[in-house]
């Protein structure tokens, strides 16, 4: 059982705040970590907890939020501190009161994401590894996007699928694709944009004033199309969002094909996390990609 008196004291000491455990309340929505609202002198804090082994994951989330804050494009919760108390790892951050989307919220989200993507690095990747869901996400820095995406994204997930004993036809198709990934970029040269990295509809919301904000990032620098592709994978983004983004920064004509390539990473990750219910979708994506190369 978590000792909230000790956790609150440690958060307060690390963040330089007066934090009270008297009004701790659980928050719904997460499936990997437990989430809580704690009172502090300035209002409330949002706190995630897990076992002590999650500290590195929380430290990477802290740094990812800092990276997004520095871009000054879209609102994200301000991270305050991470730590371990009595075998319980935690991350504390700004509490953002949620509200309802208003007219213009989706447009602001699209314009803000385009501004975020204009924040560029010299290479692809990131200075530290992090996680995508609960799966380790290997980063490092690469000069070439095709090498980074092939090895640190698709290869990594295929290796996990092999360890999870998924069928040889999936792995064989994956190997065929890996040999030809560069063909999708024959006349397109992406820039290393600052990506949220896990941009599905459950990782953004409107604040009390109706302004969009992002959370739960899996940050790295990569092709901006990867973020856009994931917004289409599970829904949660409307036509106004896409129109605003494209007005600010139009997409290359080859995006529609590469969208499958980028979403393959997330579908394979769901296969490895949640099981064979995603096997058919993984194989179908691989089939379409290989057919596009032949066509």
Secondary structure, DSSP 8 states (H G I E B T S, - for coil): ---HHHHHHHHHHHHTS-EEEEEEEEE---SSSEEEEEEETTEEEEEEEEEGGGHHHHHHHHHHHHHHHHHTSSEE--EEEEEEETTEEEEEEE---B----TTHHHHHHHHHHHHHT-B-SSEEESS-EEETTEEE--EEES-HHHHHIIIIIIHHHHHHHHTT--HHHHHHHHHHHTTGGGGGTT-----EEE-S---GGGEEEBTTS-EEE-S---EEE-HHHHHHHHHHS----HHHHHHHHHHS---TTHHHHHHHHHHHHHHHHHHHH-GGGHHHHHHHHHHHHHHHH-
